[in-house]
Structures are given as C-alpha cells and as structure tokens.
C-alpha cells in the first residue's frame, strides 16, 4: 500500500509523542490477543491497531468524552453583565441569582453570555442556579482565587447546573411501557426490538436487531442489557452475606442496565451507534429475556452553560456520612457544558454528576481540603460521576482517606480522566454495582494514593463488582494498583508504574513498570477520529 507524505509526517509526529496527527482506526482480527501483543499500538502506517479477544472484545474508543463529544474548543462567552461584591458580609445569593436571571433573558445556545463576578468574596447561604441555555458564571480575576464564593449558613449545594429533573419534551410513549428500572424514570417510546447477535462485544458500534424498521438515523436509543440470575451467579454476586449474617443484594434479576446512545447509520437490520458500547451482551447469560434496543423519549437538557475561574470555599464539615454536607457543584440534565479553572475547598461531597448529564468537560478543576478527614469509617467521595461522555482534563484532587473519583451503580461511560492528579493517601476506586467504560490516562497518584479497580464484595450495602471494561493507561500510582477482573470481562492496565497488589498473570495487564506508545490513549483516539486540530483544541484558549 502506498503511504502518502502526509501520512508519513503524521506517523513521525506520533512516534515523537506529539498527537497533532490524523489517524484512522484499523481493528485487528478477533483472534485472542497474546500477552506479548499490545492491545493498542501505532502501526507502521501511522494508524492505531487494536487487538481483540476471540469474542471480539477490545479496548473501546473513549474519545467521545467531553464537550460536544470531544475535540471541540471550549467557547468564550461574551460578557453579559458584571457584578461587584458588597462590603459588610451580607448574603450575596439573591444578588447573584438576580443578575444571572437577567443575563439568562438574553443568552441563547448560539450566543452564550456570562455574568462576570468582580474580584472579591461573595457570601452565599443558598443555591446559585445555572438553568438556562447559554448561561455562564465567570470569575473576573486573573486567577481562580481572586473570586471567592464563601458558603455560609446550613450545609447546602453551592452551585447547581441544571434543575435536577429530567423533563420530558412530550415524546409519545406507548401505553403500558415501563421505564427501565433505575434509569431516573426515563420513559421508553417503544417496548424495544430484540438483539439477535449471540454476543455483542465491548467496543462494538454495530448491533443486529430482529427488525430495524422502527428506527431512523439520529434516534436516541436505549441499548438494554438485562440482569439475570444466571449472570449474577456467574459473577458470584448471588450469595453476598454481610457481617450481620444477612443477605446483601448487588444487582438483582429483573433489573437492567441501560446504555444510552444515538443511531449513526442503519443497514438492513443492523444499526450503527455513534459511540461504542462499553459492555458486552452475552446471550449465554442474558437470555431470557435477552438484550434489546428501544427508542428513548426526548428529555430537556440545558446546554452551552459554563462555570469559570472561581474558588468555592465551605466551612469545616462534620465528617458524618449521611448527614448534610457542603457540596460545591451538582450537574444534572445538562449536555455540552463546561467547568474550567474552578477550585472547591473543604466540600465533603465536592462534585456530583447525575446520570442525565452528558458531554461535559472539566478542565483545570481542583478539589482541595484544609481539614484532615478521619482515618476510619466510610470515606467521602470528591467526585461522583454517573453521567457519560465526561472528560476530566488536568484536574486535581488533594486529601487523605477519600475517594477522589467514584461512580454509582450502572454507570455507562465512556468517561475519561486525562492528566488527572491525586495527591494524598486515598483510593481512586469505582464505588459500587457495575459501572463500565472508564479510561484513566496519564494520571498521577502521589503521597500514597492508589488506583483500585476491584470487587468491593460486601462493602457498604454489598457493592460487589464495581467496574468492568476499564482501561488504565500510562499511569503512575505511588500507593500501587489493584486490578481485578469480573468473570466474562476485562479490566486493562497498560504501561503503568507502581506496585501491582495482585498477580500480573492477566493478559490485560501489560508493560508494567514502563510507559508505552501511544503516550496518551485518549489523544491518540481523538486524533484517530477527528484529526490533529481536535487534539490541539484540548489546550486552546
């Protein structure tokens, strides 16, 4: 095959660690990938080459994580109004909200506008709400610490992006069709078409249906993966018993996980999805009833909203799990939004992202703690991310005895931690009950921090297998790694440096003690899909 001069130049740039290169994916055959073969590598023609298992499972493409589906420069909203702090320590919550609401009357998705807070300290005892398309709250100082929101009064959430509800836009719902359990009440527009593939591998974008006649390109769909007694038993989650001798229930039969995607193409009864599936659908364990695909009713999501250049400081927390806490930021039913150069200090549950949030970028976002947490009992989560296509880029979490990043039950991914720093003796650990599709790329855990992709077994309420189909790439952990793999799945750890606390016999653990090429999997996949400018847009101002 003749290789163009452009392709040769791109390959040279990739080999040198610069990812401003255009790549196109070349998937290897579905033969088993021996431990000596790289799961992802750069071929001689500059293309990414993937190894697959005998069933076709492969490291998925995570590059759709981020604002507008990844690779898009964050916008710079025009100033809509400015607001200055007032002397005397008065509560500023209502003043800020009134000014935001006034800006919102003129802001649109196509023309975002920012309320700019002048340098100083603002005292807030209640929620500040960003709930209008194109609305941005920005600190006007040269650095994030020049504009400080000080949380006062009783514990509360400082800033809410979205309104906490997934509101239907009026899509038709067939009578008697129930929403998937555990999916925030999102209704199905139809009962669904059965998947006829015997096995849909992790990383797949194409699914075969009994009939695709009821679908069209652009439809938002739910790929429904049932939870069956046979599958629960395979994972040995059917006999969990707590310290009190009582049975603990992981995910139960008659429940299901829902992978939300959009149809990109249709060919006969095969539908192609815009974003890969980050799980497998194995008819051996999931029939009956088997997987299916159903249209989703449209819901309202706020878009083109941003939070920029601000520090949020809470008072000292009571460190009691289950008690009210000071929470810095909650994101719900939003899409194509961003948080940049924001610091949360002393927020016990700093950031929460619910399952209706998608396509967000958090850039240079930090969570810091002045007060030491207790060293026993339940750990606090700094970031809880249940949304999908979320990118954390150049972010940092500092503190001991914490979960810097975790996910709740049935998170669907893809989500990406890129150039993410953990400072302190804490555990980057998906928290409970089967989340999938996390990429930990070029992350650093120092001061005793560890990365643990594990079966949490009877911890908590019976958290069991917390994460599957996770990839740890070129990451360093001073406190080491624990990489476990649930039956029928893989968790990959490639090019990572640190003590591995389990035997390294798994073929999914490769090149420990040294980094590999490509230097960053997310950047390489982004260039693969969208070209060099998409990678450059990560750092564009």
N, C-alpha and C positions, 0 to 999 in steps of 0.2 A: 504494500500500500504506500502510495506517495504521500509524504508528510510535507505540508506547506511550511514556508519560512515562518509564518505567524505561529503555527503550532510548535515549531522548534523553539521559538523565542519564549513561548508560554511555558514550555517544559523546563527551560533553563531557569526561569523565574521561580517556578515551584520548587525545583531542586535546591535553590538558594534560600528557601524559606519565605519568599515573597509570594503572596497569594493573589496578586493582581494578574490573574491568568484565566483564560477561558478553558474550562474542562467540560467534557461530556461523559456521562456515565456509561461504563461498559460492565455489565454484570456477567461474572463468570458462570460456568455451568453449576448445576445444583449438586455436583459431586461433593462428598464430605471434604471439609477443609482441614487438612492435617495441621498439627501444631506447628509445623515448620513453615506453613504458608501464612502470609499476612491476610487478615480478614479484609483490610482495605489497604491498598497500596497505589502508588503512582506508576502507571505503565510507561514503557519507553516512548510512547506517542503522546505522553502528557495527560492521558486520561486516567480517571480513577478506575481501579479494578477491584471488584468485590468477590470474596469467597462466600459460598453458601453451604448450608448443610444438605444432606440428602433429601430433606423435605422442602428445601428452598429458603429456609430462614437465613437472614443476613442482617448485618448492621443497617438499620434504616437510614434514610436521608432525613436529617434533623433540620435542614437549612430553611424550612418554612417558619421557624420560630422567630418572632419579632414583629415589630410594627409593619403593617401592610404585607405580612407574610415573609418578611426577611429581605435584607439587601436594599431597603429604601431609606434614603436620607431623612432624618427627623426634621419636621418643619420648624420654622422660626416664626411664631405668630406675631402679627403686628400689635403694637401697644394699643389697647382699647381704652384704658384709664389707669391712673396711678392713685395710690393711697398711702398716706404717711401715718406713722404711729402717733399716739397722743400721750402726753405726759400724765403722770399720776397713777398709772397701773390699772386703768379702767378696763373692763372686759371688752375686747375688740371683736368678739364672734359676730355679733349682729352687724357691725360696721363692714366687716369683710364680706359677709354674705350679701348684704345690700348692694355693695359695689360689684360683686360678682354677678348678681342677678341683673344689674343694669347693663353690664358688658354682654351678658348672655342674650339680651334682646337684639343685639346687632351681630352676634357671632354666628357663623354657619360652618358646616363641614368644609365647604370650599374656601372660606375666608375666616380662619381661626383668629380670635382676638384674645389678648392677655390682659388680665388685671395685674399690674406691677406693684408690689409692695416695696416702698422705700426702705432703706436700711434702718434697722432698729428692732425693738422687741414688741411683739403683739401678744397680749394675754387672751387666751381663749378657753372658755369653760364648757363649750359645746361643739357640735359637729360643724365643720365647714364642708359644704356640698358642691361638688362639681358634677352637674347633671344636665348639661346642655351641649349639643354638638358644637365643636369648635371653641370650647371654653378652656382657657389656660390660666393657671395661677403661677406667677413667677416672682421670685425674689429679685430685687433690683440692685443688689450689691455685687461687688466684683467676685466674691466667693460665697459659698453656701452659708457660712456662719455669720454673714453680715445681716441677714434677715432671719430672725428667730421667732418662731411661734412657741410660746410657753403654755403648756397645758396646765390649766388651773381647775379648781373645783373637784368634783367627784370624778372617778375614773370614767373615761369615755373614749370614743374614737375621734381623733383629731380631724382627719380628712376622709371623706367618703367620695370615691369616684363611682358614679352610677347611683342607682337608688335602692339597691338591694333586692330588687324583684325582677323576674324575667316576665315581662308583659307581652302577651300575645298581640300580634298585629292583625288578628282576625282571620287567620288561615282556617280553611274548612277542616273540621275534624269529623271523621266517620263516627256515627253513633256507637257507643259501647266499646270504643277502643281506649284502653287504659294506657297511661304514660308508663314508660319503663320505670321500674321501681328504683328509687334512689337517684333519679335524674331531675331533681328540683321541680317536679311536676310538669316538665316539658311534654306537651302532648304530641302524639303521632298523627300525621294526616292520613295514614292508612295503616292497615294491620301488618303490612310487610310482605316481601317476597322471599321465599326460602333461598338460601345459598346452596348451590348444588355441588360446589367443589368439595372433594373429600377432605382437603386440607388447604387452608389459606395461610401462607407463611408470614412470619413477621417481616416487615419491609415491603410487602406486596402493595400494589396500587390497583390491581385488577381483580374483580370478583365476578363469578358467574352466577346468574340468578335463574330460577325456573322460568321467569319471564321478565324482561326489562321494558315491556311495552308501556308501563305506567309511569316511567321516569323520563326526564329530559335533562340535557346538559344544563348545568347551573343549579339543579336541585340540591338543597341541603338535605342530607340523609343521615339516618342513624344506622350504623352497622351494629347490629345487636348480637352480642355474644352471650348465650345463656350460661347460667351457673347450674351445674347438675351435680347430683350426689356422686356420680362416678368421677367427675373431675375433682370435686372436693376431697374425695377419698384418695385419688392419685397424689394429691399434694399433702396428704396426711393431716388435713385440717378438720377432719370429722370427729376426732377424739380428743380435742383440747380440753384439759381439765385444769382449773385454776388452783391456787394454794388452798382455797377453802373447800376443795373437793368437788365443786360444782362445775358442770359443763360450761365451756365457753364457746361461743358461736362466732366463727370467722365470717365468710360469706355463705349464705345458705342456698340450697336448691330452690328453684322457682324465682330466684333473683336473676339479675343480668347486668352486664356492663354494656355501656353504650358508647360507641366511637363515632363522634360527630364529624362528618366530612362533607365535601361538595363534589358533585359529579363533574368531571372534566370532559369525558368522552363516552360514547356508547357504540358498541359494535355487536350487533345481534343481541344476545342475552348477557354479554359481558359489559360491565360498567367499569370505567377507569376513574379513580379518585384523584383529586388534586394533591392530596397529602397521603403518604403511605400509612398503612395500618401498623401500629406498634405493638401488636399482639398476634398470636396465632389462633386460628379457628379450626379445631381438630374434631371432625365428625365422630371419631372413635370414642371420644369422651363427652361430646356435647350433643349427640343425638340419642334419643329425642330431647328437646324439640328441634335442635339444630339452629345454626345461625340464620339470620335473615337481615334484609335491608328494607327500611321504611322511610318514607318522606317525613321530614320534620316540619311542624308548623313554624312559620316565621315568628321571631320574637323581636322586640325592640332592644337594640343595644346602642348606647351612646358611643360616638366616635370622634376622633380628632381632638381629644382632650389631653391636656398635659399639666404636669406639676414640675416646677423647675427652680433650682437654685435657692433652696430653703432648708433651714435646720428646724426640726421639731423636737422640743425637749419636754419630757414628762417628769413628774416628781418621783420620789422613791416608791417602788411598788411593795406590795405586801407579800409577794412570792408565794401565794397560795393558789394552786391550780384549782380552777372552778370558781374563784372569786373574781369580781370585776377588776379589770386591769386598764391601764392606759395603753391604748392601741394607736399607733401612729397613722396607719393608712389601710383602708379596705377598698378593694376593687370588685365591682360586681356588674354584670350585664354591660360590659364595655368591650369595644374592639378598636384596633388601630389607634391606641393611645400610648402615652409615654410618660416616664418619670426619669428626670435627669438631674444629676448633681443635687441630690436630696440626702440629708442626714437625719436619722432618727436616733435620739439618745434616750436611754432608760425606758424605752417602751417594751413592756414584757411580752406582748404578742405584736411585734412591730408591724408586720405586713401580712394581710390576708387577701387571697385572691380566690374568688369562688368559681365554681365550675362553668358559669355562664360568661366568664371573661376569656378573651382570646386575642391573639396577635398584639401583644404588648412588648415594649422594650423598656427595661430598667437599665440605665447607663450611669455609671459612677454613683451608685446608690449605696449608702452605708448604714449599718445599724451598729451603734456603739453603746457601751454600758459603763457607767461610772461606779455602780454599786456591785459588789460580788454577789452572785446568786448562791443559794445554799448548795451544799455538795451531796445532799441526799434527797430522796423523794423524786417526784416527777420533774422532768426537765421542761423548760419553756421553749416554744418554737419562736425563732426570729422571723422566718419566712414560711408561710404555709401557702403552697401554690396548688390549687385544684383546677385552675384554668388550663388552657392548652395553647400551644404556639407562643409561649412566653420565653423571652430571651433576657437573661441577666448578664450584662456585659460590664466588665471592670467594676464589679461590685465587691463589697467587703462586709463581713460580719465579725465583730470582736466581742469576746466574752467567754467565760468558763461555764462548764456544766450546762450546756444548752444544745438545742437542735438548730444549727444555723439555717438549714433548709430541710423542709419535710413536706410530704403530701398526704392528704387524707385518703379515704377509701375510693378506689375505682377511678383514679386519675388517668387520663387517656394519652397525654402527650401529643406531639413532641414538645418538650421543654428543654432549655439549654442553659447551663452555667458555663460561661466563657470568661477566662481570665478572672476567675472568682477567687477571693481570698478569705480564708478562715483563720482568725487569729485567736488562739485560746484553746484550752483543753475541752473541746466539745466534739460533737458527733454529727457529721453530715449523714443523715440517715432517713430515707423514706420511712414514714411513720407507721402506716397501717394498711392492710387489706387491699393489696393488689393494685398498685399504680404501675403504669408502663411508660416506656418511651422517654427516659431522661438521659441526656448527654452531659457528662461532666468533663469539660475540655480545658486543658491547660490551667487547672486550678491548683492552688497552693494552700495547704493546711499546715500552719506552724504552731509553735508553742504547745505541742501535744495534741493538736487536732487530728481527727481520724475520719476516714470515709468508710462507711459500713453499709453494704447492700446485702441485707440479711433477712432471714426468717426470724421475726420477733416473737414467734411462738405464743406463749401465754401472757406476754407483757400486756399491761393495760387490760382491755376487755377481751383479749385474745386477738392481738393484732396480726399474728401469723405471718405469711409471706407478704412482705410489704412492697416489693418491687421486682418486676421482671423486664427483660429486654432493655436493660440499662447499659450504657457504654461509658466507661471511664477511660479517658484518652490523654496521654502525656501529662499526667497529674502527679503531684508530689504531696505526700502526707507524712508529716513528722511522726504522728501517732499511729501510722500504719493503715492497712486496708483489711477489711473482712469482706470477701466477695463470695456469697453463696448463690446457688442457682436452684430454683424450683424445678421439680420434675417436668420435662417437656418444654423447657425454656432455656435461654442462655442469658447470663449477665457477663459482659465483656470487660476486661481490664487490660489495656494495651499501652505499652510504653510508659508505665507508671513507676515511680520511685518511692520506696518505703517498704516497711516490713509487712509481708503478707501473713496474716494470722491463721490462715487455713492452708492446707497443702496446695501446691500450684499445679496439680495434675490436670486441671481442666484445660482443654484446648482453647477455651475462650480467654484464658489468661496468658498473655504473650509479652515477650520483650520486657520483663520486669527488670528494673534497675537501670534502664536507659530509655531515652525518648526515641520515637520513630518518625518516619515521614509518612504522610504529610504532617508538618509541625502542628497544625490545628485542623481537626476533622471538620468542624463547622465551617471554617473559612474555605476549606477545600471544596466542601459540598456546595457552599454558596456560589463560589466561582464556577463550579461544575454546572449549576442550574441556570445562573443568570449572567455570568461573565464578570470581568475584573472590576467594573465600576461598583457592583453590588458589595464587594469586599471593601473597597475604598469608602463606601457610604457609612460603614460602621463608625469611622472616626471623623466623618465630615461635620463641620460646624455650621 
